[in-house]
Amino acid sequence: MDGTTLSIDVTKVNRAALNNCLKNGICEVVYMDNNGIEQTKSCTLKKFHMEDDKINDWVDHEYEKGIIVAWDMSGNEWRGGAWTQIPVNRITSFTQLTGIAK
């Protein structure tokens, strides 16, 4: 990794643009959870980073317009990751870490 990152202004993009970043690589997403606690997650939608037997498990998550469903790479050692739901309107920072077009 060459250290290049791309900060996304979440006030100027839509959910589709955020999903596109997640499909291209790993993104750091900072948001406030339902309890008002700031959460930081390293997330992706790039299949290369997901466990093979979990790739299609996202369909178990309820689809809502204001939610991003992404693979959270911050899981503990035995899991290695898990699907998570992030409310778009609670995202305070979104940075693409990998997969940035040059």
C-alpha beads as a LAMMPS data file, in Angstrom:
LAMMPS data file: protein, C-alpha beads

102 atoms
101 bonds

1 atom types
1 bond types

-500.0 500.0 xlo xhi
-500.0 500.0 ylo yhi
-500.0 500.0 zlo zhi

Masses

1 110.0

Atoms # bond

1 1 1 0.000 0.000 0.000
2 1 1 1.452 3.348 -0.970
3 1 1 -0.270 5.397 1.759
4 1 1 -2.721 7.103 -0.599
5 1 1 -6.186 7.490 0.899
6 1 1 -9.337 9.231 -0.260
7 1 1 -11.573 11.051 2.223
8 1 1 -15.194 11.161 1.114
9 1 1 -17.418 14.095 2.099
10 1 1 -20.473 12.144 3.243
11 1 1 -22.643 15.265 3.023
12 1 1 -22.072 15.432 -0.751
13 1 1 -22.441 11.791 -1.841
14 1 1 -25.220 9.230 -1.804
15 1 1 -25.380 5.667 -0.541
16 1 1 -24.523 4.283 -3.992
17 1 1 -21.242 6.233 -4.079
18 1 1 -20.278 4.883 -0.648
19 1 1 -21.113 1.341 -1.769
20 1 1 -18.958 1.853 -4.854
21 1 1 -15.971 2.777 -2.663
22 1 1 -16.586 -0.322 -0.553
23 1 1 -16.715 -2.508 -3.693
24 1 1 -13.313 -1.174 -4.792
25 1 1 -11.432 -1.811 -1.543
26 1 1 -11.201 -1.294 2.194
27 1 1 -12.749 1.802 3.770
28 1 1 -12.560 3.183 7.285
29 1 1 -16.046 4.182 8.395
30 1 1 -16.632 6.230 11.539
31 1 1 -20.218 6.581 12.722
32 1 1 -22.365 7.016 15.811
33 1 1 -24.201 3.853 16.861
34 1 1 -27.735 3.766 18.271
35 1 1 -26.366 4.391 21.792
36 1 1 -24.487 7.531 20.704
37 1 1 -21.100 5.792 20.878
38 1 1 -18.614 6.468 18.090
39 1 1 -17.665 3.312 16.192
40 1 1 -14.766 2.883 13.764
41 1 1 -14.872 -0.035 11.348
42 1 1 -12.667 -1.226 8.517
43 1 1 -15.216 -2.370 5.943
44 1 1 -15.373 -3.642 2.377
45 1 1 -17.627 -5.216 -0.217
46 1 1 -14.672 -6.658 -2.153
47 1 1 -15.089 -10.443 -2.068
48 1 1 -11.323 -11.024 -1.922
49 1 1 -11.351 -9.905 1.743
50 1 1 -14.366 -11.981 2.847
51 1 1 -14.616 -15.507 4.128
52 1 1 -15.830 -17.696 1.251
53 1 1 -18.642 -19.285 3.259
54 1 1 -19.939 -15.850 4.365
55 1 1 -19.993 -13.985 1.023
56 1 1 -23.748 -14.356 0.480
57 1 1 -24.784 -14.034 4.136
58 1 1 -25.509 -10.319 3.672
59 1 1 -28.920 -11.251 2.300
60 1 1 -29.895 -12.169 5.872
61 1 1 -29.728 -8.464 6.773
62 1 1 -32.881 -6.430 6.437
63 1 1 -32.580 -4.006 3.519
64 1 1 -33.301 -0.395 4.278
65 1 1 -32.624 2.645 2.098
66 1 1 -30.554 4.473 4.719
67 1 1 -28.354 1.495 5.650
68 1 1 -25.073 0.254 4.225
69 1 1 -24.480 -3.465 4.691
70 1 1 -20.729 -4.132 4.568
71 1 1 -18.167 -6.750 5.577
72 1 1 -16.609 -5.571 8.846
73 1 1 -12.992 -6.706 8.818
74 1 1 -12.595 -5.764 12.494
75 1 1 -13.941 -9.089 13.766
76 1 1 -12.171 -11.044 16.458
77 1 1 -9.468 -13.641 15.728
78 1 1 -11.639 -16.732 15.289
79 1 1 -14.166 -15.032 13.009
80 1 1 -12.004 -12.652 11.053
81 1 1 -14.979 -10.497 10.118
82 1 1 -18.739 -10.228 10.000
83 1 1 -21.517 -8.429 8.155
84 1 1 -22.562 -5.151 9.741
85 1 1 -25.210 -2.521 9.121
86 1 1 -24.183 1.140 9.169
87 1 1 -26.772 3.945 9.112
88 1 1 -25.707 6.376 6.375
89 1 1 -27.051 9.426 8.214
90 1 1 -24.853 8.641 11.230
91 1 1 -21.557 8.407 9.319
92 1 1 -19.162 11.149 10.444
93 1 1 -16.099 10.098 8.433
94 1 1 -15.572 7.827 5.429
95 1 1 -12.084 7.187 4.059
96 1 1 -11.196 4.811 1.242
97 1 1 -7.922 3.114 2.208
98 1 1 -7.367 0.728 -0.710
99 1 1 -8.618 0.317 -4.282
100 1 1 -8.271 3.982 -5.165
101 1 1 -8.044 4.646 -8.904
102 1 1 -4.791 6.335 -9.877

Bonds

1 1 1 2
2 1 2 3
3 1 3 4
4 1 4 5
5 1 5 6
6 1 6 7
7 1 7 8
8 1 8 9
9 1 9 10
10 1 10 11
11 1 11 12
12 1 12 13
13 1 13 14
14 1 14 15
15 1 15 16
16 1 16 17
17 1 17 18
18 1 18 19
19 1 19 20
20 1 20 21
21 1 21 22
22 1 22 23
23 1 23 24
24 1 24 25
25 1 25 26
26 1 26 27
27 1 27 28
28 1 28 29
29 1 29 30
30 1 30 31
31 1 31 32
32 1 32 33
33 1 33 34
34 1 34 35
35 1 35 36
36 1 36 37
37 1 37 38
38 1 38 39
39 1 39 40
40 1 40 41
41 1 41 42
42 1 42 43
43 1 43 44
44 1 44 45
45 1 45 46
46 1 46 47
47 1 47 48
48 1 48 49
49 1 49 50
50 1 50 51
51 1 51 52
52 1 52 53
53 1 53 54
54 1 54 55
55 1 55 56
56 1 56 57
57 1 57 58
58 1 58 59
59 1 59 60
60 1 60 61
61 1 61 62
62 1 62 63
63 1 63 64
64 1 64 65
65 1 65 66
66 1 66 67
67 1 67 68
68 1 68 69
69 1 69 70
70 1 70 71
71 1 71 72
72 1 72 73
73 1 73 74
74 1 74 75
75 1 75 76
76 1 76 77
77 1 77 78
78 1 78 79
79 1 79 80
80 1 80 81
81 1 81 82
82 1 82 83
83 1 83 84
84 1 84 85
85 1 85 86
86 1 86 87
87 1 87 88
88 1 88 89
89 1 89 90
90 1 90 91
91 1 91 92
92 1 92 93
93 1 93 94
94 1 94 95
95 1 95 96
96 1 96 97
97 1 97 98
98 1 98 99
99 1 99 100
100 1 100 101
101 1 101 102
